[in-house]
Amino acid sequence: MNIKISGKNVEITDALRRQVNKKVGKLERYFVPGTEAQVTLSVEKNRHIVEVTIPFNGILIRAEESTDDMYASIDKVLDKLEHQIHKYRTKLERSFKSGAFKDERLLFSDEVYQDDSQEELKIVKTKRFAIKPMAVEEALMQMDLLGHSFFVFTNADTDEVNVVYKRRDGKYGLIEPEFK
C-alpha cells in the first residue's frame, strides 16, 4: 500500500510517520498492492485531526477523527475505517476481488458555507470529483462511507444526475431531475 502523508500546521516527525505507516499498513490486507492511501494530519487550536482517504474502483473510503492527541486520533480513524470496511464487506467484496482498482485520485465534495460577515453569498471552495454511473443503493453506500449527508451521482438506470441525501428523520431521500 502506498501511503502518502501530508500535514497542515504540524511537522511530520519520523515517529508520526512510523505510526501512520504501521497503522494504515494494517489495512493493506483488504487491498491489492499499489493501492494509494492519502493521510492528512493537521492541528487546529487544540484539536489534532487525522483524515484518511483511500480511492478504489470509483469508491472512496474516508474517515476523519480529532482528539487532543495525534496518536489517539490515528488509532480512532483506523478503527473507523476498519468498521466501514467490515460493515460494507459483502457489498464491497466484488470490488475488492475484481482487481479493477483505479490509481487515479478522486476528489469529493466539501461543504460550501457562507461567511456571515458578508451580505452576499460566496463560494469559498470548489472541488471536482470523478462521477461514474451507479445504482441508487451503491450511491447510498458511497455517501455513508464518506460520512456525508448527500451524494451526487449518475443514475445507471436513467443516465441522469441524481442526488441522494439523509433526511432529519434518519431515512434517505432521492432527488431526480424533471424536465418540462
C-alpha positions in Angstrom: 0.0 0.0 0.0 1.3 3.4 -1.0 0.8 5.8 1.9 1.1 9.5 1.2 1.3 11.6 4.4 0.8 15.4 4.4 0.5 17.9 7.2 -1.2 21.2 7.9 0.1 23.3 10.8 2.1 20.3 12.0 5.6 18.9 11.4 5.5 15.3 10.3 8.1 13.7 12.6 9.7 10.3 12.0 7.7 9.0 14.9 4.4 10.2 13.4 5.4 8.8 10.0 6.2 5.4 11.5 2.9 5.3 13.5 0.9 6.2 10.4 2.7 3.7 8.2 2.2 1.0 10.9 -1.5 1.6 11.5 -2.6 2.4 7.9 -0.4 -0.5 6.7 -2.7 -2.9 8.6 -5.4 -2.1 6.0 -3.2 -3.5 3.3 -4.8 -6.9 3.6 -8.0 -5.5 2.2 -6.5 -4.0 -0.9 -4.3 -5.1 -3.9 -0.7 -4.0 -3.8 -0.2 -0.4 -5.1 -3.4 0.9 -3.6 -2.9 4.5 -2.5 -3.9 5.9 0.9 -3.8 9.7 1.4 -3.3 10.6 5.1 -3.6 14.3 6.2 -2.5 15.3 9.7 -3.5 18.7 10.9 -3.7 20.8 14.1 -6.4 23.4 14.7 -6.3 25.1 18.1 -6.0 22.1 20.5 -7.6 19.6 18.0 -5.3 17.0 16.4 -7.1 15.9 13.2 -6.3 12.8 11.1 -8.1 12.2 7.8 -7.5 9.1 5.7 -8.9 8.7 2.1 -8.5 5.5 0.1 -9.9 5.7 -3.5 -10.5 2.4 -5.4 -12.8 1.4 -8.3 -14.7 4.6 -8.2 -15.4 4.4 -4.5 -13.9 6.4 -1.7 -13.3 5.1 1.8 -12.8 8.1 4.0 -12.7 8.7 7.7 -11.7 11.7 9.9 -11.1 11.9 13.6 -10.0 14.6 16.0 -8.8 14.4 19.6 -6.4 16.3 21.8 -3.6 13.8 20.9 -2.4 13.0 17.4 -1.7 9.3 18.2 -5.1 8.8 19.7 -6.6 10.4 16.5 -4.6 8.0 14.4 -5.9 5.0 16.4 -9.5 6.2 16.2 -9.5 6.9 12.5 -8.2 3.4 11.8 -10.9 1.9 13.9 -13.5 3.9 12.0 -12.0 2.7 8.6 -12.0 -0.9 9.6 -15.6 -0.6 10.9 -16.6 0.8 7.5 -14.8 -1.9 5.6 -16.4 -4.7 7.7 -19.9 -3.0 7.6 -19.8 -3.0 3.8 -17.7 -6.0 3.3 -20.3 -8.1 1.5 -21.2 -5.2 -0.8 -17.6 -4.2 -1.4 -16.3 -7.7 -1.8 -17.0 -7.7 -5.5 -14.8 -4.5 -5.9 -12.1 -5.9 -3.7 -11.8 -9.2 -5.6 -12.2 -7.7 -9.1 -8.7 -6.2 -9.1 -10.0 -3.3 -11.1 -8.7 -0.6 -8.7 -8.1 2.8 -10.2 -4.8 4.5 -9.5 -6.2 7.9 -10.0 -7.2 10.1 -7.1 -10.8 11.0 -6.7 -11.8 14.2 -5.1 -15.0 14.6 -3.2 -17.3 17.5 -2.4 -16.8 19.6 0.6 -19.4 21.6 2.2 -19.8 25.1 0.8 -20.6 27.6 3.5 -21.5 31.3 3.8 -19.3 33.8 5.6 -21.8 35.5 7.9 -19.7 38.7 7.9 -20.6 39.4 4.3 -24.0 40.1 2.8 -23.7 38.3 -0.5 -23.4 34.5 -0.9 -19.9 33.5 -1.9 -18.4 30.1 -2.9 -15.2 29.7 -0.9 -14.1 26.3 -2.2 -14.7 24.2 -5.3 -13.7 20.5 -5.6 -14.2 18.3 -8.6 -14.7 14.5 -8.5 -14.9 11.7 -11.0 -18.5 10.6 -11.5 -19.5 7.1 -12.6 -22.9 5.6 -13.3 -24.1 3.6 -10.3 -27.3 2.2 -8.7 -29.1 4.2 -6.0 -28.1 1.6 -3.4 -24.4 2.0 -4.3 -24.7 5.8 -4.1 -26.3 5.4 -0.6 -23.4 3.2 0.4 -20.8 5.7 -1.0 -22.5 8.6 0.8 -22.3 6.6 4.1 -18.7 5.6 3.5 -17.8 9.3 3.0 -19.7 10.3 6.1 -21.6 13.0 4.0 -25.2 14.0 4.3 -25.7 13.9 0.5 -24.1 12.4 -2.6 -24.3 13.4 -6.3 -24.1 10.6 -8.9 -25.2 9.5 -12.3 -28.0 7.0 -12.0 -27.1 3.9 -14.0 -30.8 3.2 -14.8 -31.8 6.6 -16.1 -28.3 8.0 -17.1 -29.3 11.3 -15.3 -27.6 13.2 -12.5 -29.3 12.4 -9.2 -28.7 13.3 -5.5 -29.3 11.0 -2.5 -29.4 12.6 0.9 -30.0 11.7 4.5 -33.2 13.2 6.0 -33.5 14.6 9.5 -35.6 11.6 10.5 -32.7 9.3 9.6 -34.3 8.0 6.4 -33.0 8.7 2.9 -34.2 10.8 0.0 -33.6 10.8 -3.7 -33.7 13.9 -6.0 -34.3 13.2 -9.7 -34.4 15.9 -12.4 -37.7 16.6 -14.1 -37.6 18.3 -17.4 -40.7 20.3 -18.5 
